[in-house]
Amino acid sequence: MYRIWLLVDPRRALIGLTAWLGFLALLLHFIMLSTDRFNWIEGPRASRVKAAEIVPAPAPAALLGVTIG
């Protein structure tokens, strides 16, 4: 295992690892902020209208057998 460090400079490897993990952490946090469940800054967005809350449109008069006029 020690031979790997003879080929790779440990300082550059640790700096690269730190940069990669920092980028990955920021990426994951921004992905989490874009969801409703895990957005800890703005909270969840307004919920969508449920199907039970939708009022159906009234039926046209022609379907009810009512003549107008």
Phi and psi in radians as a Rosetta constraint file:
Dihedral C 1 N 2 CA 2 C 2 CIRCULARHARMONIC -1.147 0.35
Dihedral N 2 CA 2 C 2 N 3 CIRCULARHARMONIC -0.366 0.35
Dihedral C 2 N 3 CA 3 C 3 CIRCULARHARMONIC -1.220 0.35
Dihedral N 3 CA 3 C 3 N 4 CIRCULARHARMONIC -0.421 0.35
Dihedral C 3 N 4 CA 4 C 4 CIRCULARHARMONIC -1.077 0.35
Dihedral N 4 CA 4 C 4 N 5 CIRCULARHARMONIC -0.712 0.35
Dihedral C 4 N 5 CA 5 C 5 CIRCULARHARMONIC -1.283 0.35
Dihedral N 5 CA 5 C 5 N 6 CIRCULARHARMONIC -0.220 0.35
Dihedral C 5 N 6 CA 6 C 6 CIRCULARHARMONIC -1.360 0.35
Dihedral N 6 CA 6 C 6 N 7 CIRCULARHARMONIC -0.456 0.35
Dihedral C 6 N 7 CA 7 C 7 CIRCULARHARMONIC -1.572 0.35
Dihedral N 7 CA 7 C 7 N 8 CIRCULARHARMONIC -0.576 0.35
Dihedral C 7 N 8 CA 8 C 8 CIRCULARHARMONIC -2.000 0.35
Dihedral N 8 CA 8 C 8 N 9 CIRCULARHARMONIC 2.330 0.35
Dihedral C 8 N 9 CA 9 C 9 CIRCULARHARMONIC -1.232 0.35
Dihedral N 9 CA 9 C 9 N 10 CIRCULARHARMONIC 2.102 0.35
Dihedral C 9 N 10 CA 10 C 10 CIRCULARHARMONIC -1.055 0.35
Dihedral N 10 CA 10 C 10 N 11 CIRCULARHARMONIC -0.621 0.35
Dihedral C 10 N 11 CA 11 C 11 CIRCULARHARMONIC -1.130 0.35
Dihedral N 11 CA 11 C 11 N 12 CIRCULARHARMONIC -0.775 0.35
Dihedral C 11 N 12 CA 12 C 12 CIRCULARHARMONIC -1.165 0.35
Dihedral N 12 CA 12 C 12 N 13 CIRCULARHARMONIC -0.660 0.35
Dihedral C 12 N 13 CA 13 C 13 CIRCULARHARMONIC -1.126 0.35
Dihedral N 13 CA 13 C 13 N 14 CIRCULARHARMONIC -0.751 0.35
Dihedral C 13 N 14 CA 14 C 14 CIRCULARHARMONIC -1.223 0.35
Dihedral N 14 CA 14 C 14 N 15 CIRCULARHARMONIC -0.645 0.35
Dihedral C 14 N 15 CA 15 C 15 CIRCULARHARMONIC -1.151 0.35
Dihedral N 15 CA 15 C 15 N 16 CIRCULARHARMONIC -0.734 0.35
Dihedral C 15 N 16 CA 16 C 16 CIRCULARHARMONIC -1.119 0.35
Dihedral N 16 CA 16 C 16 N 17 CIRCULARHARMONIC -0.716 0.35
Dihedral C 16 N 17 CA 17 C 17 CIRCULARHARMONIC -1.131 0.35
Dihedral N 17 CA 17 C 17 N 18 CIRCULARHARMONIC -0.740 0.35
Dihedral C 17 N 18 CA 18 C 18 CIRCULARHARMONIC -1.120 0.35
Dihedral N 18 CA 18 C 18 N 19 CIRCULARHARMONIC -0.742 0.35
Dihedral C 18 N 19 CA 19 C 19 CIRCULARHARMONIC -1.120 0.35
Dihedral N 19 CA 19 C 19 N 20 CIRCULARHARMONIC -0.753 0.35
Dihedral C 19 N 20 CA 20 C 20 CIRCULARHARMONIC -1.121 0.35
Dihedral N 20 CA 20 C 20 N 21 CIRCULARHARMONIC -0.793 0.35
Dihedral C 20 N 21 CA 21 C 21 CIRCULARHARMONIC -1.168 0.35
Dihedral N 21 CA 21 C 21 N 22 CIRCULARHARMONIC -0.615 0.35
Dihedral C 21 N 22 CA 22 C 22 CIRCULARHARMONIC -1.139 0.35
Dihedral N 22 CA 22 C 22 N 23 CIRCULARHARMONIC -0.765 0.35
Dihedral C 22 N 23 CA 23 C 23 CIRCULARHARMONIC -1.086 0.35
Dihedral N 23 CA 23 C 23 N 24 CIRCULARHARMONIC -0.764 0.35
Dihedral C 23 N 24 CA 24 C 24 CIRCULARHARMONIC -1.103 0.35
Dihedral N 24 CA 24 C 24 N 25 CIRCULARHARMONIC -0.699 0.35
Dihedral C 24 N 25 CA 25 C 25 CIRCULARHARMONIC -1.114 0.35
Dihedral N 25 CA 25 C 25 N 26 CIRCULARHARMONIC -0.789 0.35
Dihedral C 25 N 26 CA 26 C 26 CIRCULARHARMONIC -1.096 0.35
Dihedral N 26 CA 26 C 26 N 27 CIRCULARHARMONIC -0.744 0.35
Dihedral C 26 N 27 CA 27 C 27 CIRCULARHARMONIC -1.055 0.35
Dihedral N 27 CA 27 C 27 N 28 CIRCULARHARMONIC -0.807 0.35
Dihedral C 27 N 28 CA 28 C 28 CIRCULARHARMONIC -1.144 0.35
Dihedral N 28 CA 28 C 28 N 29 CIRCULARHARMONIC -0.662 0.35
Dihedral C 28 N 29 CA 29 C 29 CIRCULARHARMONIC -1.153 0.35
Dihedral N 29 CA 29 C 29 N 30 CIRCULARHARMONIC -0.702 0.35
Dihedral C 29 N 30 CA 30 C 30 CIRCULARHARMONIC -1.201 0.35
Dihedral N 30 CA 30 C 30 N 31 CIRCULARHARMONIC -0.602 0.35
Dihedral C 30 N 31 CA 31 C 31 CIRCULARHARMONIC -1.120 0.35
Dihedral N 31 CA 31 C 31 N 32 CIRCULARHARMONIC -0.747 0.35
Dihedral C 31 N 32 CA 32 C 32 CIRCULARHARMONIC -1.149 0.35
Dihedral N 32 CA 32 C 32 N 33 CIRCULARHARMONIC -0.626 0.35
Dihedral C 32 N 33 CA 33 C 33 CIRCULARHARMONIC -1.177 0.35
Dihedral N 33 CA 33 C 33 N 34 CIRCULARHARMONIC -0.380 0.35
Dihedral C 33 N 34 CA 34 C 34 CIRCULARHARMONIC -1.444 0.35
Dihedral N 34 CA 34 C 34 N 35 CIRCULARHARMONIC -0.081 0.35
Dihedral C 34 N 35 CA 35 C 35 CIRCULARHARMONIC -1.710 0.35
Dihedral N 35 CA 35 C 35 N 36 CIRCULARHARMONIC 2.727 0.35
Dihedral C 35 N 36 CA 36 C 36 CIRCULARHARMONIC -1.257 0.35
Dihedral N 36 CA 36 C 36 N 37 CIRCULARHARMONIC -0.658 0.35
Dihedral C 36 N 37 CA 37 C 37 CIRCULARHARMONIC -1.232 0.35
Dihedral N 37 CA 37 C 37 N 38 CIRCULARHARMONIC -0.658 0.35
Dihedral C 37 N 38 CA 38 C 38 CIRCULARHARMONIC -1.959 0.35
Dihedral N 38 CA 38 C 38 N 39 CIRCULARHARMONIC 0.319 0.35
Dihedral C 38 N 39 CA 39 C 39 CIRCULARHARMONIC -1.449 0.35
Dihedral N 39 CA 39 C 39 N 40 CIRCULARHARMONIC 1.718 0.35
Dihedral C 39 N 40 CA 40 C 40 CIRCULARHARMONIC -1.511 0.35
Dihedral N 40 CA 40 C 40 N 41 CIRCULARHARMONIC -0.072 0.35
Dihedral C 40 N 41 CA 41 C 41 CIRCULARHARMONIC -1.625 0.35
Dihedral N 41 CA 41 C 41 N 42 CIRCULARHARMONIC -0.958 0.35
Dihedral C 41 N 42 CA 42 C 42 CIRCULARHARMONIC -1.667 0.35
Dihedral N 42 CA 42 C 42 N 43 CIRCULARHARMONIC -0.288 0.35
Dihedral C 42 N 43 CA 43 C 43 CIRCULARHARMONIC 1.393 0.35
Dihedral N 43 CA 43 C 43 N 44 CIRCULARHARMONIC 3.116 0.35
Dihedral C 43 N 44 CA 44 C 44 CIRCULARHARMONIC -1.202 0.35
Dihedral N 44 CA 44 C 44 N 45 CIRCULARHARMONIC 2.581 0.35
Dihedral C 44 N 45 CA 45 C 45 CIRCULARHARMONIC -1.293 0.35
Dihedral N 45 CA 45 C 45 N 46 CIRCULARHARMONIC 2.929 0.35
Dihedral C 45 N 46 CA 46 C 46 CIRCULARHARMONIC -1.056 0.35
Dihedral N 46 CA 46 C 46 N 47 CIRCULARHARMONIC 2.374 0.35
Dihedral C 46 N 47 CA 47 C 47 CIRCULARHARMONIC -1.265 0.35
Dihedral N 47 CA 47 C 47 N 48 CIRCULARHARMONIC 2.695 0.35
Dihedral C 47 N 48 CA 48 C 48 CIRCULARHARMONIC -1.297 0.35
Dihedral N 48 CA 48 C 48 N 49 CIRCULARHARMONIC 2.794 0.35
Dihedral C 48 N 49 CA 49 C 49 CIRCULARHARMONIC -1.210 0.35
Dihedral N 49 CA 49 C 49 N 50 CIRCULARHARMONIC 2.270 0.35
Dihedral C 49 N 50 CA 50 C 50 CIRCULARHARMONIC -1.364 0.35
Dihedral N 50 CA 50 C 50 N 51 CIRCULARHARMONIC 2.751 0.35
Dihedral C 50 N 51 CA 51 C 51 CIRCULARHARMONIC -1.107 0.35
Dihedral N 51 CA 51 C 51 N 52 CIRCULARHARMONIC -0.546 0.35
Dihedral C 51 N 52 CA 52 C 52 CIRCULARHARMONIC -1.270 0.35
Dihedral N 52 CA 52 C 52 N 53 CIRCULARHARMONIC -0.374 0.35
Dihedral C 52 N 53 CA 53 C 53 CIRCULARHARMONIC -1.516 0.35
Dihedral N 53 CA 53 C 53 N 54 CIRCULARHARMONIC -0.187 0.35
Dihedral C 53 N 54 CA 54 C 54 CIRCULARHARMONIC -1.388 0.35
Dihedral N 54 CA 54 C 54 N 55 CIRCULARHARMONIC 2.216 0.35
Dihedral C 54 N 55 CA 55 C 55 CIRCULARHARMONIC -1.603 0.35
Dihedral N 55 CA 55 C 55 N 56 CIRCULARHARMONIC 2.180 0.35
Dihedral C 55 N 56 CA 56 C 56 CIRCULARHARMONIC -1.192 0.35
Dihedral N 56 CA 56 C 56 N 57 CIRCULARHARMONIC 2.607 0.35
Dihedral C 56 N 57 CA 57 C 57 CIRCULARHARMONIC -1.223 0.35
Dihedral N 57 CA 57 C 57 N 58 CIRCULARHARMONIC 2.573 0.35
Dihedral C 57 N 58 CA 58 C 58 CIRCULARHARMONIC -1.150 0.35
Dihedral N 58 CA 58 C 58 N 59 CIRCULARHARMONIC 2.594 0.35
Dihedral C 58 N 59 CA 59 C 59 CIRCULARHARMONIC -1.224 0.35
Dihedral N 59 CA 59 C 59 N 60 CIRCULARHARMONIC 2.530 0.35
Dihedral C 59 N 60 CA 60 C 60 CIRCULARHARMONIC -1.089 0.35
Dihedral N 60 CA 60 C 60 N 61 CIRCULARHARMONIC 2.637 0.35
Dihedral C 60 N 61 CA 61 C 61 CIRCULARHARMONIC -1.060 0.35
Dihedral N 61 CA 61 C 61 N 62 CIRCULARHARMONIC -0.572 0.35
Dihedral C 61 N 62 CA 62 C 62 CIRCULARHARMONIC -1.127 0.35
Dihedral N 62 CA 62 C 62 N 63 CIRCULARHARMONIC -0.577 0.35
Dihedral C 62 N 63 CA 63 C 63 CIRCULARHARMONIC -1.307 0.35
Dihedral N 63 CA 63 C 63 N 64 CIRCULARHARMONIC -0.439 0.35
Dihedral C 63 N 64 CA 64 C 64 CIRCULARHARMONIC -1.518 0.35
Dihedral N 64 CA 64 C 64 N 65 CIRCULARHARMONIC -0.105 0.35
Dihedral C 64 N 65 CA 65 C 65 CIRCULARHARMONIC 1.409 0.35
Dihedral N 65 CA 65 C 65 N 66 CIRCULARHARMONIC 0.319 0.35
Dihedral C 65 N 66 CA 66 C 66 CIRCULARHARMONIC -1.698 0.35
Dihedral N 66 CA 66 C 66 N 67 CIRCULARHARMONIC 2.313 0.35
Dihedral C 66 N 67 CA 67 C 67 CIRCULARHARMONIC -1.804 0.35
Dihedral N 67 CA 67 C 67 N 68 CIRCULARHARMONIC 2.381 0.35
Dihedral C 67 N 68 CA 68 C 68 CIRCULARHARMONIC -1.873 0.35
Dihedral N 68 CA 68 C 68 N 69 CIRCULARHARMONIC 2.263 0.35
